[in-house]
Amino acid sequence: MEVSSDYAVQMHGIVKRFGAYTALDHVDLDVRKQTVHAILGENGAGKTTLMNILYGLYQADEGDIFMGGEKATITNPTEAIKHGIGMVHQHFMLVENFTVTENIILGDEVCGAVGVLDMRKAREEVMALVDEYGFDVDPDAKIEDITVGMQQRVEILKALYRGAEVLILDEPTAVLTPQEIEKLIEIMHDLIAKGKTIIIITHKLKEIMQSADECSIIRRGVYMGVVDVKNSSETELASKMVGRNVNLTVEKTPAHPGDVMLEIRGLTVKDERGIEQVRELNLDVRAGEIVGIAGIDGNGQQELVDAITNLAHSESGTIKMKGIELTNKTPRNTFEAGVATIPSDRHRWGLVLPFAVSENTVLERHVDTEFGSGITLDYAKLREYTRELIKRFDIRPDGCEDERMSGLSGGNQQKAIIARMVSSEPDLLIAFQPTRGLDVGAIEFVHKTLIAERDRGTAILLISFELDEVMDVSDTIAVIYHGKIVGTFPQGTVDENQLGLLMAGGELK
């Protein structure tokens, strides 16, 4: 396609190599002004790499970038910002104990005549932005005290404060509730109406259909073309992305629950600030059953999992696994009792990023004689074991067992955690946001894996902020609100609206 001023961004013939691995092979991207343009691809396809090149975090080995029809040289984020590009990363870059205003101006502070920080003027400028774009954000609130959705708006305001005309949103709905997703799409459309251009990297087909005008598809580092979203469908986008037909519905046979594996009675847990987040909670999870917890983020889900896995102290109540008391034991006791956990934050709780992929596959089992003497690891056995997991769980690139875990895409890091946990053959598998950041092909694989584990007799506790996922995968749905289970239902006996009402603190009539 020819270079034109009708396009906010054009990237032509982009090539990026990491050693012998070609992440992007002559990829093109043409984004029209004042549109929402989605970039769709499997995990490891090169989507984020392409946007990191546009934002100056990486430099392309070949290819050109044009902004508004003019060739642009972008060697670092400062240059990108000068060209009117802002990027909101999947993992937010905020200082939690700073206020909203302090985070927005950080690095671009408002100073008076003698170089002293002028917070009054800074707050006025932030408020002007908030009013201009209709963001419901308190400029004086601390980041640690606001919701994830609000934090994302702060990130967008940070970019707008620096004059962004093109906004890159990397997996913008990965940690949002359904209500926050609706608000974000509304914000995106408002920004387009005010002259901005938005590029979103996402795996979520429904949100592409709701928000995007065009969608560029990348498959394993190769540009597959651009699609007019309004004349396409979720099924078509999915098949073009993965190169095969994808089943977007979850297929499973009825569950046959056995004995209670996890039994929780009267559980109360406080957070780091001493505030009760789990309140006299009762819950059972049986062998061969998937119990899904539906709830808005921040209603005690993290504290519940931390208490079960003994990463947090329980104030009162009991947690039993196969009748054995686990309350206020150790994480090692929990794992040895047959509990495996796919954590909500893979970087914080699931992986050691500087370690090799092979070392990460045995983090809980490094003392097993299967992998060494109990003191030292047998790296030949470790690599062989890891190669089997790479093949079984389709972790890419193939042969990555000696690479640092930090070198894998977010989706492949998630697959590595799932591989490690499932291969330990647990009696209880806690799956907390197991498909966060995964593409539809990988989501299909994860759901099949969870159902296969259920059919093997594993008890599964699924905690997800994707209501569709909870409704599709679970055999029993439990709704959590303010740290209590406020309703438990067999799958198919309640609809999305009823669950949403309970999640917001309402009552069913």
C-alpha positions as CSV (number, residue, x, y, z in Angstrom):
1,M,0.0,0.0,0.0
2,E,1.2,3.5,-0.8
3,V,2.2,5.9,1.9
4,S,-0.6,8.5,2.6
5,S,-1.4,11.3,5.0
6,D,-4.8,9.6,5.4
7,Y,-3.1,7.1,7.7
8,A,-2.0,7.9,11.3
9,V,0.5,5.1,11.3
10,Q,2.0,2.9,8.5
11,M,4.6,0.2,9.2
12,H,5.9,-1.4,6.0
13,G,8.1,-4.5,5.7
14,I,9.0,-4.7,9.4
15,V,11.5,-7.5,10.2
16,K,12.6,-8.3,13.8
17,R,15.0,-11.1,14.7
18,F,16.1,-12.3,18.2
19,G,19.2,-14.3,17.4
20,A,18.2,-17.1,15.0
21,Y,14.5,-16.6,15.7
22,T,12.5,-14.3,13.4
23,A,9.7,-12.7,15.4
24,L,8.4,-10.5,12.5
25,D,8.9,-11.4,8.9
26,H,8.1,-8.3,6.6
27,V,4.9,-7.3,8.5
28,D,2.8,-4.4,7.3
29,L,0.4,-2.2,9.3
30,D,-1.8,0.6,7.9
31,V,-3.9,2.4,10.5
32,R,-6.4,5.0,9.3
33,K,-6.8,8.3,11.2
34,Q,-9.6,8.4,13.8
35,T,-10.3,4.7,13.8
36,V,-9.9,1.8,16.2
37,H,-7.5,-0.7,14.6
38,A,-7.1,-4.1,16.3
39,I,-4.1,-6.3,15.9
40,L,-5.0,-10.0,16.3
41,G,-2.8,-13.0,16.6
42,E,-1.9,-16.1,18.6
43,N,0.4,-16.0,21.6
44,G,3.9,-15.3,20.3
45,A,2.6,-14.2,16.9
46,G,4.6,-10.9,17.2
47,K,1.8,-8.4,18.0
48,T,3.4,-6.8,21.1
49,T,6.8,-6.9,19.4
50,L,5.4,-4.9,16.5
51,M,4.0,-2.3,18.8
52,N,7.2,-2.2,20.9
53,I,9.0,-1.2,17.7
54,L,6.4,1.5,17.0
55,Y,6.9,2.8,20.6
56,G,10.7,2.7,20.4
57,L,11.3,-0.1,22.9
58,Y,12.7,-2.3,20.1
59,Q,14.3,-1.3,16.8
60,A,13.4,-3.1,13.6
61,D,16.1,-4.9,11.6
62,E,14.3,-3.9,8.4
63,G,11.4,-1.8,7.4
64,D,10.0,1.7,7.7
65,I,7.6,3.7,9.9
66,F,5.5,6.5,8.6
67,M,3.4,8.9,10.8
68,G,0.8,10.9,8.8
69,G,2.5,10.1,5.6
70,E,6.0,11.3,6.8
71,K,8.8,8.9,7.5
72,A,9.6,8.7,11.2
73,T,12.7,7.5,13.0
74,I,11.8,6.2,16.4
75,T,14.7,4.9,18.5
76,N,13.2,5.2,22.0
77,P,10.0,6.0,23.8
78,T,10.9,9.6,24.1
79,E,11.0,9.9,20.3
80,A,7.7,8.0,20.1
81,I,6.1,10.5,22.5
82,K,7.4,13.4,20.4
83,H,5.6,11.8,17.4
84,G,2.4,11.7,19.4
85,I,2.4,8.0,20.3
86,G,1.4,6.8,23.7
87,M,1.3,3.2,25.0
88,V,-0.7,1.6,27.8
89,H,1.0,-1.7,28.7
90,Q,-0.8,-4.9,29.7
91,H,0.9,-4.6,33.2
92,F,0.4,-1.1,34.3
93,M,3.4,1.2,35.1
94,L,2.0,3.0,38.1
95,V,3.5,3.8,41.5
96,E,0.9,2.4,43.9
97,N,1.5,4.8,46.9
98,F,1.4,7.9,44.6
99,T,-1.8,9.8,43.8
100,V,-3.4,9.8,40.4
101,T,-2.0,13.3,39.7
102,E,1.5,12.4,40.8
103,N,1.5,9.3,38.5
104,I,0.2,11.3,35.5
105,I,2.9,14.0,35.7
106,L,5.7,11.7,36.8
107,G,8.6,12.3,34.4
108,D,6.9,15.4,33.0
109,E,6.5,17.5,36.1
110,V,5.0,21.0,36.3
111,C,7.6,23.3,37.9
112,G,7.5,27.0,38.9
113,A,10.0,29.7,38.1
114,V,12.6,28.4,40.5
115,G,12.2,24.8,39.5
116,V,10.0,23.8,42.4
117,L,7.2,21.3,41.7
118,D,3.9,23.1,41.4
119,M,1.3,20.5,42.4
120,R,-1.6,23.0,42.4
121,K,-1.0,23.8,38.7
122,A,-0.4,20.1,37.9
123,R,-3.7,19.1,39.5
124,E,-5.5,21.8,37.5
125,E,-4.0,20.5,34.3
126,V,-5.0,16.9,35.2
127,M,-8.5,18.0,36.1
128,A,-8.8,19.8,32.7
129,L,-7.9,16.5,31.0
130,V,-10.4,14.6,33.2
131,D,-13.1,17.0,32.3
132,E,-12.2,17.2,28.6
133,Y,-12.4,13.4,28.1
134,G,-15.1,12.7,30.7
135,F,-13.0,10.3,32.8
136,D,-14.5,9.7,36.2
137,V,-11.2,9.8,38.1
138,D,-10.3,11.4,41.4
139,P,-7.0,13.2,40.9
140,D,-6.2,13.0,44.7
141,A,-6.8,9.2,45.1
142,K,-3.9,6.9,45.7
143,I,-3.4,4.2,43.0
144,E,-3.6,1.4,45.6
145,D,-7.1,2.6,46.6
146,I,-8.7,2.6,43.2
147,T,-10.0,-0.2,41.0
148,V,-8.1,-1.8,38.1
149,G,-10.4,-0.1,35.6
150,M,-9.7,3.3,37.2
151,Q,-5.9,2.5,37.1
152,Q,-6.2,1.9,33.3
153,R,-7.9,5.3,32.9
154,V,-4.9,6.8,34.7
155,E,-2.6,5.2,32.2
156,I,-4.6,6.6,29.3
157,L,-4.6,10.0,30.9
158,K,-0.8,9.7,31.3
159,A,-0.5,9.3,27.6
160,L,-3.0,12.1,26.8
161,Y,-1.1,14.4,29.2
162,R,2.0,13.9,27.0
163,G,0.1,14.8,23.9
164,A,-0.7,11.4,22.4
165,E,-2.6,11.4,19.2
166,V,-2.1,7.6,18.6
167,L,-2.8,5.4,21.6
168,I,-1.6,1.8,21.8
169,L,-3.5,-0.4,24.2
170,D,-1.9,-3.8,24.9
171,E,-4.5,-6.3,26.0
172,P,-6.7,-3.5,27.5
173,T,-9.5,-5.7,28.8
174,A,-7.4,-8.6,30.3
175,V,-8.1,-7.6,33.9
176,L,-11.4,-5.7,33.6
177,T,-14.9,-6.7,34.7
178,P,-17.7,-6.8,32.2
179,Q,-18.9,-3.3,33.3
180,E,-15.4,-1.9,33.1
181,I,-15.0,-3.4,29.6
182,E,-18.2,-1.6,28.5
183,K,-16.9,1.7,29.9
184,L,-13.5,1.3,28.2
185,I,-15.2,0.7,24.8
186,E,-17.3,3.8,25.4
187,I,-14.1,5.8,26.3
188,M,-12.4,4.5,23.1
189,H,-15.2,5.7,20.9
190,D,-15.2,9.1,22.7
191,L,-11.5,9.4,22.0
192,I,-12.0,8.6,18.3
193,A,-14.7,11.3,18.2
194,K,-12.2,13.8,19.6
195,G,-9.7,13.0,16.8
196,K,-7.5,10.3,18.4
197,T,-6.5,7.1,16.8
198,I,-6.4,3.8,18.8
199,I,-4.5,0.6,18.2
200,I,-5.5,-2.3,20.4
201,I,-3.6,-5.6,20.8
202,T,-6.1,-8.2,21.9
203,H,-7.3,-11.8,21.8
204,K,-10.9,-11.1,22.6
205,L,-13.0,-11.5,19.5
206,K,-16.2,-10.1,21.0
207,E,-14.5,-6.9,22.0
208,I,-12.9,-6.5,18.6
209,M,-16.4,-6.8,17.1
210,Q,-17.8,-4.2,19.5
211,S,-15.0,-1.7,19.2
212,A,-12.7,-2.0,16.1
213,D,-13.1,-0.7,12.6
214,E,-10.4,-2.8,11.0
215,C,-8.3,-5.7,12.2
216,S,-4.8,-6.7,11.0
217,I,-4.0,-10.4,11.5
218,I,-0.5,-11.7,12.3
219,R,0.2,-15.5,12.3
220,R,3.6,-16.6,13.6
221,G,5.3,-13.4,12.7
222,V,3.8,-13.2,9.2
223,Y,1.2,-10.6,8.1
224,M,-2.0,-12.4,7.0
225,G,-4.0,-9.3,5.9
226,V,-6.5,-6.8,7.2
227,V,-10.2,-7.4,7.8
228,D,-13.2,-5.0,7.8
229,V,-14.6,-5.8,11.2
230,K,-18.3,-4.9,10.5
231,N,-18.3,-7.3,7.5
232,S,-16.7,-10.1,9.4
233,S,-17.6,-12.5,12.3
234,E,-15.9,-13.9,15.4
235,T,-15.7,-17.3,13.8
236,E,-14.0,-15.9,10.7
237,L,-11.5,-13.9,12.7
238,A,-10.7,-16.9,14.8
239,S,-10.0,-19.2,11.9
240,K,-7.9,-16.5,10.1
241,M,-5.8,-16.0,13.3
242,V,-5.0,-19.7,14.0
243,G,-5.2,-21.1,10.5
244,R,-7.9,-23.6,11.4
245,N,-11.5,-23.8,12.5
246,V,-11.8,-23.0,16.2
247,N,-14.7,-24.2,18.4
248,L,-15.8,-21.1,20.3
249,T,-18.2,-23.0,22.5
250,V,-17.1,-25.3,25.4
251,E,-18.0,-28.9,24.8
252,K,-18.2,-31.2,27.9
253,T,-20.2,-34.1,29.2
254,P,-22.1,-33.8,32.6
255,A,-19.9,-33.9,35.7
256,H,-20.0,-36.9,38.1
257,P,-18.9,-35.3,41.4
258,G,-17.3,-37.6,44.0
259,D,-16.1,-36.9,47.5
260,V,-15.5,-33.4,48.8
261,M,-11.8,-32.5,48.3
262,L,-11.8,-28.9,49.5
263,E,-14.0,-27.9,52.5
264,I,-14.1,-24.3,53.7
265,R,-16.2,-23.3,56.7
266,G,-16.5,-19.8,58.3
267,L,-13.4,-18.5,56.7
268,T,-12.4,-14.9,57.4
269,V,-9.3,-13.3,56.0
270,K,-7.9,-9.8,56.3
271,D,-5.7,-7.9,53.7
272,E,-2.4,-6.2,54.4
273,R,-4.3,-3.2,55.8
274,G,-6.2,-5.2,58.3
275,I,-9.5,-4.9,56.4
276,E,-11.7,-8.0,56.2
277,Q,-11.8,-9.2,52.6
278,V,-13.2,-12.7,53.1
279,R,-16.1,-12.9,55.6
280,E,-17.3,-16.2,57.1
281,L,-17.1,-17.9,53.7
282,N,-18.3,-21.4,53.1
283,L,-17.5,-23.5,50.1
284,D,-17.1,-27.1,48.9
285,V,-15.4,-28.4,45.8
286,R,-15.8,-32.1,45.0
287,A,-13.6,-34.5,43.0
288,G,-14.6,-34.5,39.3
289,E,-16.3,-31.1,39.6
290,I,-15.5,-27.6,38.4
291,V,-16.7,-24.9,40.8
292,G,-16.6,-21.5,39.2
293,I,-16.5,-18.3,41.3
294,A,-18.2,-15.3,39.7
295,G,-17.5,-11.9,41.1
296,I,-16.2,-8.4,40.4
297,D,-12.5,-8.1,41.0
298,G,-11.7,-6.9,44.6
299,N,-14.4,-8.9,46.4
300,G,-12.1,-11.2,48.2
301,Q,-11.0,-13.6,45.4
302,Q,-7.3,-13.0,45.8
303,E,-7.5,-13.3,49.6
304,L,-9.5,-16.5,49.4
305,V,-6.8,-18.1,47.2
306,D,-4.0,-16.8,49.3
307,A,-5.6,-18.4,52.4
308,I,-6.2,-21.7,50.7
309,T,-2.5,-21.8,49.5
310,N,-1.3,-20.4,52.9
311,L,0.2,-17.3,51.4
312,A,-2.1,-15.3,53.8
313,H,-3.1,-15.8,57.4
314,S,-6.7,-16.9,58.1
315,E,-8.3,-15.0,61.0
316,S,-10.9,-17.6,61.7
317,G,-12.6,-20.6,60.1
318,T,-11.2,-23.9,58.7
319,I,-9.7,-25.0,55.4
320,K,-9.6,-28.8,54.9
321,M,-8.2,-30.8,52.0
322,K,-9.4,-34.4,51.9
323,G,-10.4,-34.0,55.6
324,I,-6.9,-32.8,56.6
325,E,-6.6,-29.4,58.2
326,L,-4.7,-26.9,56.1
327,T,-5.6,-23.7,57.9
328,N,-2.5,-21.5,58.5
329,K,0.0,-24.2,57.5
330,T,2.7,-23.5,54.9
331,P,2.7,-23.3,51.0
332,R,4.8,-26.5,51.0
333,N,2.1,-28.3,53.2
334,T,-0.5,-27.1,50.7
335,F,1.3,-28.5,47.7
336,E,2.1,-31.8,49.4
337,A,-1.6,-32.1,50.2
338,G,-2.3,-32.2,46.5
339,V,-3.2,-28.6,45.8
340,A,-1.8,-26.9,42.6
341,T,-2.4,-23.3,41.7
342,I,-2.5,-21.3,38.5
343,P,-2.0,-17.9,40.0
344,S,-3.7,-14.6,38.9
345,D,-0.4,-12.8,38.4
346,R,2.0,-15.0,36.5
347,H,5.0,-12.6,37.0
348,R,4.5,-12.1,40.7
349,W,3.5,-15.6,41.8
350,G,3.9,-18.0,38.9
351,L,7.4,-17.7,37.5
352,V,11.0,-16.8,38.1
353,L,11.6,-14.8,34.9
354,P,15.4,-14.8,34.9
355,F,15.4,-18.6,35.2
356,A,15.3,-20.9,32.2
357,V,12.0,-22.4,31.0
358,S,13.2,-25.8,32.1
359,E,14.0,-24.6,35.6
360,N,10.5,-23.0,35.9
361,T,8.8,-26.3,35.0
362,V,9.9,-27.8,38.3
363,L,9.7,-24.9,40.8
364,E,7.7,-26.9,43.3
365,R,9.3,-30.2,42.5
366,H,13.0,-29.3,42.4
367,V,13.7,-31.6,45.3
368,D,12.1,-34.6,43.7
369,T,14.7,-37.4,42.9
370,E,13.1,-37.6,39.4
371,F,15.0,-34.4,38.6
372,G,18.2,-34.9,40.5
373,S,19.7,-35.8,43.9
374,G,17.5,-33.5,45.9
375,I,20.4,-31.1,46.3
376,T,21.5,-30.6,42.7
377,L,19.4,-30.8,39.5
378,D,20.0,-33.3,36.6
379,Y,19.7,-30.8,33.7
380,A,19.6,-33.6,31.1
381,K,16.5,-35.0,32.7
382,L,15.1,-31.6,33.3
383,R,15.5,-30.6,29.6
384,E,13.9,-33.9,28.5
385,Y,10.9,-33.4,30.8
386,T,10.5,-29.8,29.6
387,R,10.6,-30.8,26.0
388,E,7.7,-33.2,26.6
389,L,5.7,-30.3,28.3
390,I,6.5,-27.9,25.4
391,K,5.1,-30.4,22.9
392,R,2.1,-31.4,25.0
393,F,1.1,-27.8,25.8
394,D,2.2,-26.2,22.6
395,I,4.6,-23.7,24.2
396,R,6.3,-21.6,21.6
397,P,8.9,-21.4,20.2
398,D,9.5,-25.1,20.1
399,G,12.9,-25.9,21.7
400,C,12.8,-23.0,24.1
401,E,13.7,-25.1,27.2
402,D,17.1,-23.3,27.7
403,E,15.7,-19.8,27.0
404,R,15.0,-17.4,29.9
405,M,11.3,-17.4,30.8
406,S,11.3,-13.6,30.4
407,G,11.9,-14.2,26.6
408,L,8.5,-15.9,26.1
409,S,5.3,-14.1,25.3
410,G,2.8,-13.6,28.1
411,G,0.6,-16.3,26.7
412,N,3.3,-18.8,26.4
413,Q,4.4,-18.0,30.0
414,Q,0.9,-18.8,31.1
415,K,1.0,-22.1,29.2
416,A,4.2,-23.0,31.0
417,I,2.5,-22.4,34.4
418,I,-0.5,-24.5,33.4
419,A,1.8,-27.3,32.1
420,R,3.7,-27.3,35.4
421,M,0.6,-27.4,37.6
422,V,-1.4,-30.0,35.6
423,S,1.6,-32.3,35.2
424,S,1.9,-32.5,39.0
425,E,-1.4,-34.5,38.9
426,P,-3.1,-32.6,41.8
427,D,-6.2,-33.6,43.6
428,L,-7.3,-29.9,43.7
429,L,-6.4,-27.5,40.9
430,I,-7.1,-23.8,41.6
431,A,-7.3,-21.9,38.3
432,F,-7.2,-18.2,39.0
433,Q,-7.7,-16.2,35.7
434,P,-6.2,-19.2,33.7
435,T,-6.9,-17.7,30.3
436,R,-5.8,-14.2,31.0
437,G,-4.0,-12.8,27.9
438,L,-4.5,-16.0,25.8
439,D,-5.8,-16.2,22.3
440,V,-8.9,-18.1,21.3
441,G,-6.9,-21.2,20.2
442,A,-5.0,-21.3,23.5
443,I,-8.2,-20.6,25.5
444,E,-9.9,-23.6,23.7
445,F,-6.9,-25.7,24.7
446,V,-7.0,-24.5,28.4
447,H,-10.7,-25.2,28.7
448,K,-10.2,-28.7,27.2
449,T,-7.4,-29.2,29.7
450,L,-9.5,-28.2,32.7
451,I,-12.4,-30.4,31.6
452,A,-10.0,-33.3,31.0
453,E,-8.6,-32.8,34.5
454,R,-12.1,-32.8,35.9
455,D,-12.9,-36.0,34.0
456,R,-9.7,-37.5,35.5
457,G,-11.3,-36.9,38.9
458,T,-9.5,-33.6,39.9
459,A,-11.5,-31.1,41.9
460,I,-11.2,-27.7,40.2
461,L,-11.8,-24.3,41.7
462,L,-12.1,-21.8,38.8
463,I,-11.9,-18.1,39.6
464,S,-12.3,-15.8,36.6
465,F,-13.4,-12.3,35.9
466,E,-14.7,-13.4,32.5
467,L,-18.3,-14.2,33.3
468,D,-18.7,-16.1,30.0
469,E,-15.9,-18.4,31.0
470,V,-17.4,-19.1,34.4
471,M,-20.7,-19.9,32.9
472,D,-19.4,-22.0,30.1
473,V,-16.8,-24.1,32.0
474,S,-18.2,-24.5,35.5
475,D,-20.5,-27.3,36.7
476,T,-21.4,-25.3,39.7
477,I,-21.3,-21.5,39.9
478,A,-20.8,-19.7,43.2
479,V,-21.2,-15.9,43.4
480,I,-18.9,-13.9,45.7
481,Y,-19.8,-10.4,46.9
482,H,-17.9,-8.5,49.7
483,G,-16.1,-11.7,50.6
484,K,-19.1,-13.9,51.0
485,I,-20.6,-16.6,48.8
486,V,-24.1,-15.1,48.2
487,G,-25.5,-17.8,45.9
488,T,-24.6,-21.2,44.5
489,F,-26.2,-22.6,41.4
490,P,-25.8,-25.6,39.1
491,Q,-24.7,-24.6,35.6
492,G,-27.6,-23.6,33.4
493,T,-30.0,-22.6,36.1
494,V,-29.1,-18.8,36.1
495,D,-28.4,-16.4,33.3
496,E,-25.8,-13.6,32.9
497,N,-28.2,-10.9,34.1
498,Q,-29.1,-12.8,37.3
499,L,-25.4,-13.4,38.1
500,G,-24.5,-9.8,37.3
501,L,-27.2,-8.7,39.8
502,L,-25.8,-10.8,42.5
503,M,-22.2,-9.8,41.7
504,A,-23.3,-6.1,42.2
505,G,-24.9,-6.9,45.6
506,G,-28.5,-7.2,44.5
507,E,-31.0,-10.0,45.2
508,L,-32.8,-12.4,43.0
509,K,-36.6,-12.0,43.1
